[in-house]
Amino acid sequence: MDGISGGTVASIIIGLIVIVLVLVTLAKAVRIVPQARMGIVERLGRYSRTLNPGLSLLIPYIDRLKPLVDMREQVVSFPPQPVITQDNLVVNIDSVIYFQVTDPKAAMYEIASPISGIEQLTVTTLRNVIGGMDLEQTLTSRESINNALRGVLDEATGKWGIRVNRVELKAVDPPASVQESMEKQMRAEREKRAAILTAEGFKQSQILTAEGEKTSAILRAEGDAQAQILRADGEAQAIQKVFDAIHAGGADDQVLAYQYLQALPSIANGTANKVWVVPAELSKAMDNLSSAFVKRGEGQG
């Protein structure tokens, strides 16, 4: 009974071991590669094939799957790097690299650390490019620097199975003394522009004020002239009405002369009356009137 029990237990254990081995074998034989990933299979230590996304079968204990390679575009930001310009100034440059793996096999076997290799290559290329520029060119030529970096990096990383899509300079920091000088220059430029704007505004204000005064003076002069013309016309019409009334009443020359003499004070008070026009009839009447006064004086004498 004990022997049968021992044999049964041993069989159960062996069966469990076989089941575990089968499960482990199946687990090693079946691999699922996620989307945007690719796998490198080595058979007995040598490269065998590249697995695409999806379900794949391997030969257990013979094939080995390397860590999956990410095929998406990746972004790496490097710390500030000191670079010397052509005019012997040290600037700190922050850079960002956008790259993508195009050949998983080359990325796995051609370089041990792709990120470190790209960083060192970026630093070296930056020093070569910035070394041929002065500070002003470095600050104003980011686009040309980016293009130069991208061209060199893309050519160098091509054999690593990596494509550099874009290179960007995040910041270019000149020395503190240069930054202070630049800030002073910027302040001076701002103050200069402010002074120019103030002077232009004052000039424009003066011009507008002078034009306003000129227009106002012209309008006042025109108004005064128009008023004088209207007053002269009014007085002329009044005199004309008086003469018309006198002539309509059939007044003789003496009465006409007498009425004209009475109107002289009011005519003289007019501000627009510079020249007096005496009609011929009135001159004759005044002569008759003066003769009448002379005759009356002789008769009384």
C-alpha positions in Angstrom: 0.0 0.0 0.0 2.8 2.3 0.9 4.7 1.4 -2.3 1.7 2.1 -4.4 1.2 5.4 -2.7 4.8 6.4 -3.2 4.6 5.6 -6.9 1.5 7.6 -7.3 3.0 10.6 -5.6 6.1 10.4 -7.8 3.9 10.2 -10.9 1.9 13.2 -9.8 5.1 15.2 -9.2 6.5 14.2 -12.5 3.3 15.1 -14.2 3.3 18.5 -12.5 6.9 19.1 -13.6 6.0 18.2 -17.2 3.0 20.5 -17.1 5.2 23.3 -15.8 7.8 22.7 -18.4 5.2 22.7 -21.2 3.7 26.0 -19.9 7.2 27.5 -19.7 8.0 26.3 -23.2 4.8 27.7 -24.6 5.5 31.0 -22.8 8.9 31.1 -24.4 7.6 30.1 -27.8 4.8 32.7 -28.0 5.6 36.4 -28.1 3.3 39.4 -28.7 5.0 42.6 -29.9 3.0 45.8 -29.2 2.2 48.4 -31.9 5.1 50.9 -32.6 7.6 48.4 -31.2 9.9 45.9 -33.0 11.9 43.0 -31.6 15.3 41.5 -32.4 15.5 37.7 -32.2 18.9 36.0 -31.6 19.3 32.3 -32.2 22.2 30.8 -30.3 23.6 34.2 -29.7 23.5 35.4 -33.3 21.0 37.7 -35.0 18.2 35.8 -36.5 15.3 38.0 -37.5 13.3 41.1 -36.6 9.8 40.7 -35.2 7.0 43.1 -36.4 4.1 44.1 -34.1 1.7 41.2 -33.5 1.9 37.5 -32.5 5.2 35.6 -33.2 6.5 32.1 -32.5 10.0 31.4 -31.3 12.0 28.2 -30.8 12.1 27.8 -27.0 15.6 27.7 -25.4 17.2 28.4 -28.7 15.7 31.8 -29.7 16.1 34.8 -27.4 14.1 38.0 -27.8 16.1 41.2 -27.1 14.5 44.2 -25.4 11.9 45.8 -27.7 12.9 48.8 -29.8 10.6 51.8 -29.7 9.9 53.0 -33.3 8.2 56.3 -32.3 9.8 59.7 -32.5 11.6 60.5 -29.3 12.6 63.8 -27.8 15.8 64.3 -25.8 16.8 67.5 -24.0 20.5 67.9 -23.2 21.8 70.1 -20.4 23.5 73.4 -21.1 26.8 73.1 -22.9 29.6 75.7 -22.7 30.7 76.7 -26.2 33.3 79.3 -27.2 32.4 81.7 -30.0 34.8 83.1 -32.6 35.3 86.3 -30.5 36.4 84.2 -27.5 33.1 84.4 -25.5 31.7 81.5 -23.6 28.0 80.9 -24.2 25.8 78.2 -22.7 23.5 76.5 -25.2 20.5 74.2 -24.4 19.5 71.9 -27.2 16.7 69.5 -28.0 16.9 66.6 -30.4 14.0 64.9 -32.1 15.0 61.5 -33.5 13.4 58.2 -34.6 14.7 54.7 -35.0 14.5 53.5 -38.6 16.5 50.3 -38.5 16.1 48.3 -35.2 19.0 45.9 -36.1 21.5 48.8 -36.6 20.2 50.6 -33.5 20.7 47.4 -31.5 24.1 46.3 -32.8 25.9 49.4 -34.2 26.0 51.5 -31.0 25.8 50.6 -27.4 24.1 53.8 -26.1 22.3 55.8 -28.8 21.3 58.7 -26.5 24.8 59.2 -25.2 26.2 59.0 -28.7 23.8 61.6 -30.0 24.5 63.9 -27.0 28.3 63.7 -27.5 27.9 64.2 -31.3 25.6 67.2 -30.7 28.1 68.8 -28.3 31.0 68.3 -30.8 29.0 69.7 -33.7 27.8 72.7 -31.7 31.4 73.6 -30.8 32.5 73.3 -34.5 29.5 75.4 -35.7 29.5 78.1 -33.0 33.3 78.3 -33.1 33.0 79.9 -36.6 30.5 82.5 -35.5 30.8 85.6 -33.3 28.3 86.3 -30.5 25.9 88.4 -32.6 25.7 85.7 -35.3 25.1 83.1 -32.7 22.2 85.0 -31.2 20.6 85.9 -34.5 21.3 82.7 -36.6 19.5 80.0 -34.7 17.8 78.7 -37.9 21.1 78.2 -39.7 22.7 76.6 -36.6 19.7 74.2 -36.3 20.0 73.2 -40.0 23.8 72.7 -39.7 23.4 70.5 -36.6 20.6 68.5 -38.2 22.6 67.8 -41.3 25.7 66.6 -39.4 23.8 64.6 -36.9 21.5 62.9 -39.5 24.5 61.9 -41.6 26.4 60.5 -38.6 23.5 58.7 -37.0 22.3 57.1 -40.3 24.7 54.2 -39.8 23.2 53.7 -36.3 19.7 53.2 -37.8 18.6 56.5 -36.4 17.2 59.5 -38.2 17.4 63.0 -36.7 14.2 64.8 -37.6 14.8 68.2 -36.0 17.3 70.0 -33.8 16.2 73.1 -31.7 18.3 75.5 -29.6 16.2 76.2 -26.5 18.4 78.9 -25.1 21.7 80.7 -25.9 23.0 82.4 -22.8 25.9 84.8 -23.2 28.2 85.7 -20.3 26.8 87.8 -17.4 29.0 90.9 -18.4 27.7 90.7 -22.0 24.1 90.3 -20.8 24.5 93.4 -18.7 25.9 95.4 -21.6 23.1 94.1 -23.8 20.5 95.2 -21.3 22.1 98.7 -21.1 22.0 98.9 -24.8 18.4 97.8 -24.9 17.5 100.4 -22.3 19.3 103.1 -24.2 17.5 102.1 -27.4 14.1 102.1 -25.6 14.8 105.5 -24.1 15.9 106.8 -27.5 12.7 105.6 -29.1 10.7 107.1 -26.3 12.4 110.5 -26.7 11.8 110.4 -30.4 8.2 109.5 -29.9 7.8 112.3 -27.4 9.4 114.8 -29.7 7.3 113.7 -32.6 4.2 114.0 -30.4 5.1 117.5 -29.2 5.9 118.5 -32.8 2.6 117.2 -34.1 0.8 118.9 -31.2 2.5 122.3 -32.0 1.6 121.9 -35.7 -2.0 121.1 -34.9 -2.2 124.0 -32.5 -0.7 126.4 -35.0 -3.1 125.2 -37.7 -6.0 125.6 -35.3 -5.0 129.2 -34.5 -4.5 130.0 -38.1 -7.9 128.6 -39.0 -9.5 130.4 -36.1 -7.9 133.7 -37.1 -9.0 133.3 -40.7 -12.5 132.5 -39.6 -12.6 135.6 -37.3 -11.3 137.8 -40.1 -13.8 136.5 -42.5 -16.5 137.0 -39.9 -15.5 140.6 -39.2 -15.3 141.4 -42.9 -18.8 139.8 -43.5 -20.2 141.7 -40.5 -18.8 145.0 -41.8 -20.2 144.3 -45.3 -23.6 143.5 -43.8 -23.6 146.7 -41.7 -22.6 148.8 -44.7 -25.3 147.2 -46.8 -27.8 147.8 -44.0 -26.8 151.5 -43.7 -26.9 151.9 -47.5 -30.3 150.4 -47.7 -31.5 152.7 -44.9 -30.2 155.8 -46.6 -31.7 154.6 -49.9 -35.1 154.2 -48.2 -34.8 157.8 -46.8 -34.0 159.2 -50.1 -36.8 157.2 -51.8 -39.2 158.5 -49.2 -38.1 162.1 -49.7 -38.3 161.9 -53.5 -41.7 160.2 -53.3 -43.0 163.1 -51.1 -42.0 165.6 -53.7 -39.6 167.5 -51.5 -37.9 170.5 -53.1 -34.1 170.9 -53.1 -34.0 172.8 -49.9 -35.8 170.1 -47.9 -33.7 167.5 -49.5 -30.5 169.3 -48.5 -31.8 169.8 -45.0 -32.6 166.1 -44.6 -29.2 165.1 -45.8 -27.5 167.4 -43.3 -29.5 165.7 -40.5 -28.4 162.3 -41.7 -24.7 163.2 -41.8 -24.1 162.5 -38.1 -25.5 159.0 -38.3 -23.5 158.3 -41.5 -20.3 159.6 -39.9 -20.8 157.2 -36.9 -20.6 154.2 -39.1 -17.3 152.2 -38.7 -17.3 151.1 -42.4 -17.8 154.6 -43.8 -14.5 155.8 -45.0 -15.7 157.6 -48.1 -18.9 159.7 -48.4 -20.7 159.9 -51.7 -22.8 163.0 -52.2 -25.3 162.8 -55.0 -25.3 165.6 -57.6 -28.9 166.6 -56.8 -28.0 167.0 -53.1 -25.0 169.2 -54.0 -27.2 171.5 -56.0 -29.8 171.5 -53.3 -27.2 172.5 -50.7 -26.0 175.3 -53.0 -29.6 176.6 -53.2 -30.0 176.2 -49.4 -26.9 178.2 -48.8 -28.1 180.9 -51.2 -31.4 181.1 -49.4 -29.7 181.5 -46.0 -27.5 184.3 -47.5 -30.5 186.1 -49.0 -32.4 185.8 -45.7 -29.5 187.3 -43.8 -29.3 190.3 -46.2 -33.0 191.0 -46.0 -32.8 191.0 -42.2 -29.7 193.3 -42.4 
